[in-house]
Each structure stands twice: as structure tokens, then as C-alpha cells.
Amino acid sequence: MLSPHEGWAGGTAPSLDSVELSLLTCSPHEEIYSLYGHTALRVFDRSRGYDVVYNYGVFNFRAPHFVARFVFGKTDYELGRFPTEPFLLGYRRWGSAVTEQVLNLTAEEKRRLMSLLEDNYRPENRVYRYNIFYDNCSTRPRDMIERATDGRIAYGQSESRQTWRELLREKSGHHEWATTGNDMLLGVRADGRPTPRERQFLPEWLMADVEQATIVDAQGHRRPLVAATRVLVPAGTQVVEPDFLLTPWQLSVLLVAACMAACLWQWRRRTTPLALRVADTLLLLTTGAIGVVLTVMVFSDHPFTSANLHLVVFNPLLLALLPAAARGRRTPLWTVVELMALTFFVCRLVQHFPLLTEALALCLLLRAVTNKFLSL
């Protein structure tokens, strides 16, 4: 079942009349890795019963140093080849829709695309360095289709009005903690706008563009890229599980309210009680630890993580304040934190910051100002 048909390589054009090559677009489901959807290519030979899916989204959580490699943007994905029905069954169970776009290819283009896929599936070729924006399970099938067609594919001239960050937030918005995490890790470049082609890193955008696309040959003749569109798996019911007891918005409000109450208490007592020293220590540990993660991401191969203005205030240097905070001592470093926090709120004019990091920055600012005047 999983061996390519011998007739593909040397058959005549009529031998491929029964073969359909399709782009499959799978809508998101609630697993964190699926929030942006998925794309695959289907090869279906009706006359011979050969029906497989080529899937560029295969990865192994158990691979050595997977987490460390993911952090540094060195995650390797690979091309898998699976029977179509089990592939569809998985999405049916998840409640995800699967839409098929049958490609309007000539016999020679079909043969070329199948040859490209089989060559990609060779053990020495199937592994590739995954890049969420530029080289992923959506862009790879698109590139294979473009390489197989005689002529160029015209996707239209519509301009994207959304930024890279907004495109991601649109897909992950109902998972508020995942959205907050993305917004923290993505730097200022993520607030730029992708080109129409670049936004095809998201499967649903690729599907929409392919639906309107045409193949333009050397003589300027056009034909639709898609011959037929059908729903293989209708959308089912999905249950959104809460990520955490509190949403980022609720936690932000609680943090700021608690910080304001602590500052008022310290102002009235004109001293720094032990409870506030512990709270300041935890605040600095948390924000300093975030700074360590963001500093590491500067050296990552992930796109858009190197120039992150969160580092203006979420900085490992905050950890240097821990001894003074634990003792409630006055130190010029609180003035430095105050200036860092004020600069951070200016930087929000350039980069989008999630509410939670703004709340933490405000807490740092309030504690820095209060401790500057009221520490022992």
C-alpha cells in the first residue's frame, strides 16, 4: 500500500487520468501544536486503490535534546507518508475539518509532482530544518506544487493588512496563555507586515490563495490551479479546556492591585516589612528569570526573537537586586529599574506587549519608586 506505483515513472499520459493530486487543509484543533492548522498533499489513484498523504509535519518529541533544540530554533521535522483514511480519521476524532483542493495538473505535471514527493521521501532527504514562518508544513507543499507546474502560479495581488503577530494571535486567541507566551517571545520584527506570499505559512491562508490561483504558462495562457474543492471531513465539536485557573487578564489585575496595596502599606508604615521583602524577591526572581529566557532567545534561530524590546525591563540584571530586596536595603539600583520600566512603556509604541508583561513592568515601576524612598 505504501509503495509508489511503478507506472508513475514511465506510464503514458492516459495512465494518469485516474490519478488525483490534492492539497489538504486541516483546520486547527485544541492540541497546542495544532493551533495554526495543517497542510498535506494527497495522491489518489482511483483505478488502483492507491491513496496516500504526504505530510511534512512529522516530528518526534522523544528525539535527543528536543526541548533545547526547539528553544534555539534547531527543530528538525520530516516528511511522512501515510494511508489517507487513518490520517482523516485522526482529524475527525479531533473535530477538525479537512478540505481537499484537487489540483488542475497535466499528466506531466502530476508525474513531476509525484516524483518530487518520492524523492523528498527518500531517507536522506526527508528531514528538514523547520521554521515556523518560512519553511513549514504549509510552505513545503506549496513549493512542491510550484516546482511541478509548467509556468508560474499567480496567487493574486491582495495585500495583507495584518502583522505576523496578528496572524498568530488570530489563530491562538482562544488559548490566552499560548498567545501571551508568543507575544513575550516575539520581538519587534513580528509587528511588521508579511507579503501575501509570506502569510501562506498559515494553512488557511494558503488554501484561500490557492483557491483563486491560476497557472500562467510561457505564452501567457491561464488555467485555474484548482479543479475541484470538497470537504472530506466536516467540522465537528471541539471542547476548549481552560489553560490555567486564571486568565492572563485576571492575573494582571490581581498583580497590579496587590502591588498598589503593598506600596500603600509600605508608605504608611515608612518601612519595609518582611512580607514585602519576600514579595519583592519573588517579583525580581520572576522578571529576572523571564529576562534569562529572552536573552537566550536572542541567540536562537527562530525568526523575530532576536530584537525583543521586552529586554529593556525584563533583564537578567534584575537578579543583581535580590540581596538588597531581601534585606529591604536602599540601593541606587532601584533608580535603574525605575528608568528601565519607564523606557519599557515608551517602547510599547514600537512593539506590541501583552497585558501581563505590562502589568509586571508596572509592578516593577511601583516597587522601584516606593523602595527608592522608603527602604531602610
For each residue, the residues with C-beta under 8 A, 3 or more apart:
1: 50 52 83
2: 52 81 82 83
3:
4: 8 50 114 118
5: 8 45 48 50
6: 9 10
7: 10 11 15
8: 4 5 11 16 19 111 114 115
9: 6 111 115
10: 6 7
11: 7 8 15 16 111
12: 15 107
13: 16 17 106 107 108
14: 17 107
15: 7 11 12
16: 8 11 13 19 107 110 111
17: 13 14 107
18: 45 46 47 48
19: 8 16 43 44 45 46 110 114
20: 42 43 44 46 102 103
21: 41 42 43 44 102 103 105 110 113 114
22: 41 42 44 100 101 102 103
23: 39 40 41 42 100 101 103 141 145 206 207 210
24: 39 40 41 42 53 98 99 100 101 232
25: 37 38 39 98 99 101 203 204 206 207
26: 34 37 38 39 40 91 96 97 98 203
27: 37 96 97 98 99 204 235
28: 34 35 36 37 96 171
29: 34 91 94 95 96 238
30: 34 94 238 239 240 241
31: 34 35 94
32: 35 175 178
33:
34: 26 28 29 30 31 37 38 94 96
35: 28 31 32 171 172 175 178
36: 28 168 171 172 202 203
37: 25 26 27 28 34 138 171 202 203 204
38: 25 26 34 55 57 137 138 203
39: 23 24 25 26 56 57 137 138 141 142 203 206 207
40: 23 24 26 53 54 55 56 57 87 137 141
41: 21 22 23 24 53 54 113 117 141 144 145
42: 20 21 22 23 24 51 52 53 54 84 100
43: 19 20 21 50 51 52 53 54 114 117
44: 19 20 21 22 50 51 84
45: 5 18 19 48 49 50 51
46: 18 19 20 49
47: 18
48: 5 18 45
49: 45 46
50: 1 4 5 43 44 45
51: 42 43 44 45 83 84 85
52: 1 2 42 43 81 82 83 84
53: 24 40 41 42 43 81 82 83 84 87
54: 40 41 42 43 79 80 81 117 120 121 141
55: 38 40 58 79 80 81 82 87 137
56: 39 40 77 78 79 80 128 136 137 140 141
57: 38 39 40 77 80 136 137
58: 55 77 78 79 80
59: 63 75 76 77 78 130
60: 63 66
61: 66
62: 66
63: 59 60 66 69 76
64:
65: 68 69
66: 60 61 62 63 69 70 75
67: 70 71
68: 65 71 72
69: 63 65 66 72 74 75 76
70: 66 67 73 74 75
71: 67 68 296 297 300
72: 68 69 296 299 300 301 302
73: 70 131 300 301 302 303 305
74: 69 70 129 301
75: 59 66 69 70 129 130
76: 59 63 69 127 128 129 130
77: 56 57 58 59 127 128 130 136 137
78: 56 58 59 126 127 128
79: 54 55 56 58 117 120 121 125 126 128 140
80: 54 55 56 57 58 126
81: 2 52 53 54 55 121
82: 2 52 53 55 86 87
83: 1 2 51 52 53 86 87
84: 42 44 51 52 53 87 88
85: 51 88 89
86: 82 83 89 90
87: 40 53 55 82 83 84 90 91
88: 84 85 91 92 98 232 233
89: 85 86 92 93
90: 86 87 93 94
91: 26 29 87 88 94 96 97 98 233
92: 88 89 95 96 233 236
93: 89 90
94: 29 30 31 34 90 91 236 238
95: 29 92 235 236 237 238
96: 26 27 28 29 34 91 92 233 235 236 238
97: 26 27 91 231 233 234 235 236
98: 24 25 26 27 88 91 231 232 233
99: 24 25 27 207 229 230 231 232
100: 22 23 24 42 229 230 231 232
101: 22 23 24 25 207 210 211 226 228 229
102: 20 21 22 226 227 228 229 230
103: 20 21 22 23 113 145 225 226 227
104: 215 223 224 225 226 227
105: 21 109 110 113 148 149
106: 13 109 110 150
107: 12 13 14 16 17 110 111
108: 13 111 112 150
109: 105 106 112 113 148 149 150
110: 16 19 21 105 106 107 113 114 148
111: 8 9 11 16 107 108 114 115
112: 108 109 115 116 147 148
113: 21 41 103 105 109 110 116 117 144 145 147 148
114: 4 8 19 21 43 110 111 117 118
115: 8 9 111 112 118 119
116: 112 113 119 120 144 147 148
117: 41 43 54 79 113 114 120 121 144
118: 4 114 115 121 122
119: 115 116 122 125
120: 54 79 116 117 125 126 144
121: 54 79 81 117 118 125 126
122: 118 119 125 126
123: 126
124:
125: 79 119 120 121 122
126: 78 79 80 120 121 122 123
127: 76 77 78
128: 56 76 77 78 79 135 140
129: 74 75 76 135
130: 59 75 76 77 135 136
131: 73 134 135 136 301 302 303
132: 136 201 302 303
133: 136 164 194 198 201 303 304
134: 131 139 198 201 303
135: 128 129 130 131 139 140
136: 56 57 77 130 131 132 133 139 140 201
137: 38 39 40 55 56 57 77 140 141 203
138: 37 38 39 141 142 200 201 202 203 206
139: 134 135 136 142 143 200 201 206
140: 56 79 128 135 136 137 143 144
141: 23 39 40 41 54 56 137 138 144 145
142: 39 138 139 145 146 200 206 210
143: 139 140 146 147
144: 41 113 116 117 120 140 141 147 148
145: 23 41 103 113 141 142 148 149 153 225
146: 142 143 149 152 153
147: 112 113 116 143 144
148: 105 109 110 112 113 116 144 145
149: 105 109 145 146 152 153 215 225
150: 106 108 109 215 217 218
151: 215 216 217 218
152: 146 149 215 216
153: 145 146 149 213 214 215 216 225
154: 213 214 215 216 222
155: 196 197 200 209 210 212 213
156: 196 209 212 213
157: 196
158: 196
159: 196
160: 167 193 194 195 196 198 199
161: 193
162: 166 167 170 193 199
163: 166 167 190 191 192 193 194
164: 133 167 168 186 189 190 191 192 193 194 304
165: 168 169 182 183 186 190 191 352
166: 162 163 169 170
167: 160 162 163 164 170 171 194 199 202 205
168: 36 164 165 171 172 179 182 186 190
169: 165 166 172 173 179 182 183
170: 162 166 167 173
171: 28 35 36 37 167 168 202
172: 35 36 168 169 175 178 179 182
173: 169 170 176 179
174: 240
175: 32 35 172 178 179 240 243
176: 173 179 180 243 247 248 249
177: 180 181 243 244 248
178: 32 35 172 175 181 182 243
179: 168 169 172 173 175 176 182 183 354
180: 176 177 183 184 248 354 355 356
181: 177 178 184 185
182: 165 168 169 172 178 179 185 186
183: 165 169 179 180 186 352 353 354 357
184: 180 181 290 294 310 354 356 357
185: 181 182 294 297 302 305 308
186: 164 165 168 182 183 189 190 304 305 308
187: 190 304 305 306 307 308 309 310 351
188: 191 307 308 309 350 351
189: 164 186 192 303 304 307
190: 163 164 165 168 186 187 304 352
191: 163 164 165 188 350 351 352
192: 163 164 189
193: 160 161 162 163 164
194: 133 160 163 164 167 198 199 201
195: 160 198 199
196: 155 156 157 158 159 160 199 200 209
197: 155 200
198: 133 134 160 194 195 201
199: 160 162 167 194 195 196 202 205
200: 138 139 142 155 196 197 205 206 209
201: 132 133 134 136 138 139 194 198 205
202: 36 37 138 167 171 199 205 206
203: 25 26 36 37 38 39 137 138 206 207
204: 25 27 37 207 208
205: 167 199 200 201 202 208 209
206: 23 25 39 138 139 142 200 202 203 209 210
207: 23 25 39 99 101 203 204 210 211
208: 204 205 211 212
209: 155 156 196 200 205 206 212 213
210: 23 101 142 155 206 207 213 225 226
211: 101 207 208 226 229
212: 155 156 208 209
213: 153 154 155 156 209 210 224 225 226
214: 153 154 222 223 224 225
215: 104 149 150 151 152 153 154 222 223 224 225
216: 151 152 153 154 220 221 222
217: 150 151 220 221 222
218: 150 151
219:
220: 216 217
221: 216 217
222: 154 214 215 216 217
223: 104 214 215
224: 104 213 214 215 227
225: 103 104 145 149 153 210 213 214 215
226: 101 102 103 104 210 211 213 229
227: 102 103 104 224
228: 101 102
229: 99 100 101 102 211 226
230: 99 100 102
231: 97 98 99 100 234
232: 24 88 98 99 100
233: 88 91 92 96 97 98 236
234: 97 231
235: 27 95 96 97
236: 92 94 95 96 97 233
237: 95
238: 29 30 94 95 96
239: 30
240: 30 174 175
241: 30
242: 245
243: 175 176 177 178
244: 177 247
245: 242
246: 250 251 254
247: 176 244 250 251
248: 176 177 180 251 252 354 355 356
249: 176 252 253 355
250: 246 247 253 254
251: 246 247 248 254 255 356 359
252: 248 249 255 256 355 356 358 359
253: 249 250 256 257 359
254: 246 250 251 257 258
255: 251 252 258 259 359 360 363
256: 252 253 259 260 359 362 363
257: 253 254 260 261
258: 254 255 261 262 279
259: 255 256 262 263 362 363 366 367
260: 256 257 263 264 366
261: 257 258 264 265
262: 258 259 265 266 276 279 367
263: 259 260 266 267 366 367 369 370
264: 260 261 267 268
265: 261 262 268 269 273 276
266: 262 263 269 270 271 272 273 276 370 371 374
267: 263 264 270 370 374
268: 264 265
269: 265 266 273
270: 266 267 374
271: 266 328 374 376
272: 266 276 277 280 328 371 374 375 376
273: 265 266 269 276 277
274: 277 278
275: 278 279
276: 262 265 266 272 273 279 280 328
277: 272 273 274 280 281 325 326 327 328
278: 274 275 281 282
279: 258 262 275 276 282 283
280: 272 276 277 283 284 325 326 367 371
281: 277 278 284 285 322 325 326
282: 278 279 285 286
283: 279 280 286 287 360 363 364 367
284: 280 281 287 288 318 319 321 322 325
285: 281 282 288 289 319 322
286: 282 283 289 290 360
287: 283 284 290 291 313 314 318 360 364
288: 284 285 291 292 314 315 316 317 318 319 322
289: 285 286 292 293
290: 184 286 287 293 294 310 314 357 360
291: 287 288 294 295 311 314 315 316 317 318 319
292: 288 289 295 296 316
293: 289 290 296 297
294: 184 185 290 291 297 298 308 310 311 314
295: 291 292 298 311 315 316
296: 71 72 292 293 299 300
297: 71 185 293 294 300 302 305 306 308
298: 294 295 305 306 308 311
299: 72 296 306
300: 71 72 73 296 297 305 306
301: 72 73 74 131
302: 72 73 131 132 185 297 305
303: 73 131 132 133 134 189
304: 133 164 186 187 189 190 307
305: 73 185 186 187 297 298 300 302 308
306: 187 297 298 299 300
307: 187 188 189 304
308: 185 186 187 188 294 297 298 305 311 351
309: 187 188 312 344 347 350 351 353
310: 184 187 290 294 313 314 344 351 353 357
311: 291 294 295 298 308 314 315
312: 309 315 340 343 344 347
313: 287 310 337 340 341 343 344 361 364
314: 287 288 290 291 294 310 311 318 357 360 361
315: 288 291 295 311 312 318 340
316: 288 291 292 295 319
317: 288 291 320 336
318: 284 287 288 291 314 315 321 337 364
319: 284 285 288 291 316 322
320: 317 333
321: 284 318 324 325 331 333 334 337
322: 281 284 285 288 319 325 326
323: 326 327 329
324: 321 327 328 329 330 331 333 334 375
325: 277 280 281 284 321 322 328 371
326: 277 280 281 322 323
327: 277 323 324 376
328: 271 272 276 277 324 325 371 375 376
329: 323 324 375 376
330: 324 334 371 372 375 376
331: 321 324 334 375
332: 335 336
333: 320 321 324 336 337
334: 321 324 330 331 337 338 368 369 371 372 375
335: 332 338 339 368 372
336: 317 332 333 339 340
337: 313 318 321 333 334 340 341 364 365 367 368
338: 334 335 341 342 365 368 369 372
339: 335 336 342 343
340: 312 313 315 336 337 343 344 364
341: 313 337 338 344 345 361 362 364 365 368
342: 338 339 345 346 365
343: 312 313 339 340 346 347
344: 309 310 312 313 340 341 347 348 353 361
345: 341 342 348 358 361
346: 342 343 349
347: 309 312 343 344 350 351 353
348: 344 345 351 352 353 358
349: 346
350: 188 191 309 347
351: 187 188 191 308 309 310 347 348
352: 165 183 190 191 348
353: 183 309 310 344 347 348 357 358 361
354: 179 180 183 184 248 357 358
355: 180 248 249 252 358 359
356: 180 184 248 251 252 359 360
357: 183 184 290 310 314 353 354 360 361
358: 252 345 348 353 354 355 361 362
359: 251 252 253 255 256 355 356 362 363
360: 255 283 286 287 290 314 356 357 363 364
361: 313 314 341 344 345 353 357 358 364 365
362: 256 259 341 358 359 365 366
363: 255 256 259 283 359 360 366 367
364: 283 287 313 318 337 340 341 360 361 367 368
365: 337 338 341 342 361 362 368 369
366: 259 260 263 362 363 369 370
367: 259 262 263 280 283 337 363 364 370 371
368: 334 335 337 338 341 364 365 371 372
369: 263 334 338 365 366 372 373
370: 263 266 267 366 367 373 374
371: 266 272 280 325 328 330 334 367 368 374 375
372: 330 334 335 338 368 369 375
373: 369 370
374: 266 267 270 271 272 370 371
375: 272 324 328 329 330 331 334 371 372
376: 271 272 327 328 329 330
